[in-house]
Amino acid sequence: MVVVAVGDAAAGSGAAPAGGGSDGEKTRTVLRRDTAHLRAHLTHNPHLQQAVVGYFQFNSSPQPAGYITFLLSALHALRRDHQGEVRFAVVTNQAVAEGVSLRDDESVYLHRRLNSSLVFPRTQRNFTAQAVCDWVFENRESVIRWIQPTRAKSYSLEAELQKGPALLTFLPHNPLTE
């Protein structure tokens, strides 16, 4: 899980660029930099297939209720996605969240590379860990599909070949080296 912790405290601390200017200018500079960093990470990271970004304001309590749901959905995703193709990130600053199309507190955004990205439809679905995880896997897109054959190697390969033309590449993949 990737955690992008950009909060108001970071803007007012020593994280602001050195030099003259008011605190407001320094804060805007830090927010622009952090928003640009998040966008660049989402769009230009070649290893990143999909990313799920949640926006949560941590000013009312130590852990907003929606954050726990988001964290549990990330754990559900780890159980279903052994290759780690879907990454989860948390944004805690409204200006940075608006940079990736998140307007409301406790909203979830699915960044996709090939099609338009999506915001979790809270009016149509319950905001539960299982519902968020299901929504991510229903709407994710994958260019590469990893097959991890167990004892029945020929059956798992046959199932993929029955779907149509395929390019099979045999690679030594060790998730511990990543």
N, C-alpha and C positions, 0 to 999 in steps of 0.2 A: 504494500500500500504506500502510495506517495502522499505525503502530507505537505501541503502548501500553506504554511501558517503566516498569513499576512494580516496583521491586526493593527489597530490604531496605535497601540503601544510601540510597535516597531517604527512607525512613522515619526513619533516624537522622541525616539531614543537616538543614540549615536549612529543609527543606520542611515541618517540623512547625509547627503553629500556635503563635503566641507566647502566653505566659502561663505560669502555674504548672502543676504536675502532673509526674508521673514520666515517664520515657522510655517506659514501657509504655503509659501513657495517650495520649501523643503519637503513638506508633506506631499504636495502635488507631484514633485519630481520623483519621490519614492514610489508613489502609487502608479505613476506612468511607467516607471521602470519595472515594477512588479507585475503589472498587467501585461506589458510587452514580454516579460520573461515567461509568464504562464501561457500566453498565446503562442510564443515560439516553441515552448515545450510541447504543446498540443499538436502543432502543425508540422514541425520540422524534425521531430524525433523519429528516425527511421525504424526503431525497434518498437515503437508504440502503435499498436493496432487501434485500440479504442481507449478512451479514458472517460471515467464517470466522475464528474466534479460536483460536489455538494457545497452549498453556501449556507453557513450557520453563523449566527451572531452569538458570541459567547459573553455578552455583556449582562444578560439577565441572570444567568445561573452558571455554575461551573460546567455543566453539560446540558445543552438544550435537548429536549426529548427527541427531536428529529435527528440529532447527531447519533444517538445510540442506535436508532433504526438504521441509519446510513452505515454505521460501523458493522452492525450485524449483517447487513446486506453484503458488505465487502467480504465478511467471513463466509457467508453462503457462497459467494462467487468463487472464493478460493477452493471450496470443496468441489465445485463443479468444473472449474477451469484450472487443471493441473499445470498447464503451460504458462499461466499468468498473462494471457493475452489482453485481458481487461484490467486496467489500472484504476485505482480510486484515489481521488485527491480531495482535500478540504480547503475551502477558501473562507476566511473569516472577516474580510473587509468588503464593504458594499461596493466601493469603486472598482476594485479588482473583479468582483463578481459580475458587475455590469459589463466589464470588458469581454466576458465570455457569455453574454446574453442571459445572465441570471439576475432577476429583478427582486424576487421575493425571498424573505428569510425561509430557511428550510426547503429550498428548491434544489432539484437534482438535474444535471445536464449530462447528456451522453454525447461526447464528441466522437464523430465518425469521420474517417478519411475520405471515403468515396461519395457518400450521399450527404444530404443536409443533416446537421446535428439536431438532436431532439431534447425537449425538456419534459421531465416526468409529468404525466397528466394527472395531477392530484384530484381533479374533479371527476375523472372517470375511473380511477383506481384508488384503493385504500393505500395509505402510506405505511406499509409494513415491510419488514426486511425481506420476506419472501416475495412480495409483489414487486419491489424495486429490483431484486435479483432476476426475477422472471422477465420483467420488462427489458432489462439490459440484455439478456440472452436472446430474447425474441427480436430485438431491434439491432443487435450488433451485426457487423459485417466482417467477413474474414476472407482475405485474399489467399492465405496459406492455411491449410488444415493439417495439423499434426496428427498422425496416427501412432498410437503406442500399442502395437500388437502384444498380446500376452501369449498364452500357449497356442491359441487358435489363430496363428498368423495368417494363414491362407484365407480364412473366413473374413477377417477384417479387411484384408486387401480386396477380396472379391466384392464385398459390400460397396467399397468405394468405386471400383471399376464398373459396377453395374449402373452407376449414376450417369455415366457417359465418359467422354474423353478425359484423360487425366495425365498429368505429368508426375511421375513418382520419382522422388529423389531420396536416397537413403543417406542420412546424415547421422553422425554420432552426436547425440544431443544429451548433454548433461546439465540439468538445471542448477546444479550446485556450483558450476563454474561461472554463472552469470552474475 
